[in-house]
Amino acid sequence: VTDEELVTDAFTQMKKDGDSEYCFHIPKINKKSEKIEEINKEIYDTLYKEYSPDDKSAMHYEWATKGNTLSIVVEKENIDEEKPDFFVFNVDIKDEEALSLSDMCGIFGLSEDEFYDKSRDAVEKYSEREKQYFSKEDQEAYIIEVIDSTLSDSSIKEALPFIDENEKLCIIVPAFTPGTRDTYLHMIE
C-alpha cells in the first residue's frame, strides 16, 4: 500500500435532495492484519450509525501521519443543524493498536496535564480572536459567560487530540462560535 492509499473509503454514498448532493464517506485503513481489521470494524460501526439515507447530512474525513502514528478526523455535517460532529481515530500503524490520550501525549513529550494546559491556552487564544466578531454589548455579558464555559475543566477534558498534515498536535474541542451564542466543536491548532 502506498502512502496515498493508506486510508480510503470503506463506504461511500451519494444522496440527492433537489439540486443538492450530499456525500457520505466512511474511511478504512488499508493494511491487512487482524488487528487493523478490528480497528476498521470499530471505525465503520461507529460511523455507520450516523448514516441515514433520508437526512441531509454529509460526512468526510482527513488523515495524516507522523512516524507510525495515523490520525483520522471525520466530520459529519447536517445541513439542518449549524454545528458539525467530529470523530477522531488515532492508530499506531506499526503496532496496529488504537492510541489513547496518554499515547498521543507521549508522542509529543507531554503529560496529560500539560496537554490539557496547552489545550486551554489554544482555546483561550481562539476565543479571544473570535470575540471581535461580536458587538461590544454582547462581549461584555453573555459572551464572557460562553468563553468561561468554553474554558471550563469539563469542556477542556473533552479535547480530542489528532495530528494534522504538518505533523502538529491539534485538538477538536468545544469552543464558542461567533453569531450563534453557543459552543460547538472546533479544530484548533
ROSEBA-570344 format. One line per 2 residues: number of its first residue (from 1); for each residue x, y, z of C-alpha. Coordinates in steps of 0.5 Angstrom, whole numbers, always signed. Example, Ala and Ser with C-alpha at 12.3 -4.5 7.8 and 13.67 -1.06 7.14 Angstrom:
# ROSEBA-570344
1> +25 -9 +16 | +27 -2 +14
***
This chain:
# ROSEBA-570344
1> +0 +0 +0 | +3 +7 -2
3> +2 +13 +3 | -3 +16 -1
5> -7 +9 -1 | -6 +8 +7
7> -13 +11 +8 | -19 +10 +3
9> -27 +10 +3 | -30 +3 +6
11> -37 +6 +5 | -39 +12 +0
13> -46 +14 -1 | -48 +20 -5
15> -55 +23 -3 | -59 +28 -7
17> -64 +33 -5 | -67 +37 -11
19> -61 +41 -13 | -56 +39 -7
21> -52 +33 -7 | -49 +30 +0
23> -43 +25 +0 | -42 +21 +6
25> -35 +17 +7 | -33 +12 +12
27> -26 +11 +12 | -22 +5 +13
29> -14 +3 +14 | -11 -1 +8
31> -7 -5 +12 | -8 -13 +12
33> -8 -15 +19 | -13 -18 +24
35> -12 -12 +29 | -13 -7 +24
37> -19 -10 +21 | -21 -10 +28
39> -20 -2 +28 | -23 -2 +22
41> -29 -5 +24 | -30 +0 +30
43> -29 +6 +26 | -34 +3 +21
45> -39 +1 +26 | -38 +8 +30
47> -39 +12 +24 | -45 +8 +20
49> -49 +9 +26 | -49 +16 +24
51> -51 +15 +17 | -59 +16 +15
53> -61 +16 +7 | -66 +21 +9
55> -63 +26 +13 | -59 +32 +10
57> -52 +30 +12 | -45 +29 +9
59> -39 +26 +12 | -32 +27 +10
61> -25 +25 +13 | -18 +28 +13
63> -12 +24 +15 | -5 +25 +17
65> +1 +21 +20 | +7 +23 +24
67> +12 +17 +24 | +8 +11 +26
69> +2 +15 +28 | -4 +16 +24
71> -10 +21 +26 | -16 +20 +22
73> -21 +26 +23 | -28 +25 +21
75> -33 +31 +20 | -41 +30 +20
77> -45 +36 +18 | -52 +36 +18
79> -55 +41 +14 | -61 +42 +18
81> -56 +44 +24 | -51 +49 +25
83> -46 +45 +29 | -42 +39 +26
85> -40 +33 +30 | -33 +30 +30
87> -30 +23 +31 | -22 +22 +32
89> -19 +16 +31 | -11 +15 +33
91> -7 +9 +31 | +0 +6 +31
93> +0 +3 +25 | +7 -1 +26
95> +4 -4 +33 | -3 -4 +30
97> -6 -1 +36 | -11 +5 +38
99> -8 +10 +41 | -10 +13 +48
101> -10 +20 +50 | -3 +18 +54
103> +0 +15 +48 | -2 +21 +44
105> +1 +26 +49 | +8 +22 +50
107> +9 +22 +42 | +10 +30 +43
109> +13 +29 +50 | +7 +32 +54
111> +4 +29 +60 | -4 +29 +60
113> -4 +35 +65 | +1 +39 +60
115> -4 +37 +54 | -10 +40 +58
117> -6 +46 +60 | -4 +47 +52
119> -11 +46 +50 | -14 +51 +55
121> -8 +56 +52 | -10 +55 +45
123> -18 +55 +46 | -17 +62 +50
125> -13 +65 +44 | -18 +62 +39
127> -24 +65 +44 | -20 +72 +44
129> -19 +72 +37 | -27 +70 +35
131> -29 +75 +41 | -28 +81 +36
133> -34 +79 +32 | -39 +81 +37
135> -42 +88 +39 | -39 +91 +45
137> -45 +90 +49 | -45 +82 +47
139> -38 +82 +49 | -39 +85 +56
141> -44 +80 +58 | -46 +74 +55
143> -40 +72 +51 | -36 +73 +57
145> -40 +67 +60 | -40 +63 +54
147> -32 +64 +54 | -32 +62 +61
149> -36 +55 +60 | -31 +54 +54
151> -25 +54 +58 | -28 +50 +64
153> -25 +44 +66 | -30 +40 +64
155> -30 +43 +57 | -22 +42 +56
157> -23 +35 +58 | -27 +34 +52
159> -21 +36 +48 | -19 +30 +42
161> -12 +30 +40 | -10 +29 +33
163> -4 +30 +28 | -5 +35 +22
165> -2 +35 +16 | +4 +39 +18
167> +5 +33 +24 | +3 +38 +29
169> -1 +36 +35 | -8 +39 +34
171> -15 +39 +38 | -22 +38 +37
173> -25 +42 +43 | -32 +45 +45
175> -31 +53 +43 | -36 +59 +42
177> -38 +61 +35 | -39 +68 +33
179> -46 +69 +31 | -49 +63 +35
181> -48 +65 +42 | -46 +58 +43
183> -41 +53 +44 | -39 +48 +38
185> -33 +43 +37 | -28 +46 +33
187> -21 +44 +30 | -16 +48 +34
189> -8 +48 +33
***
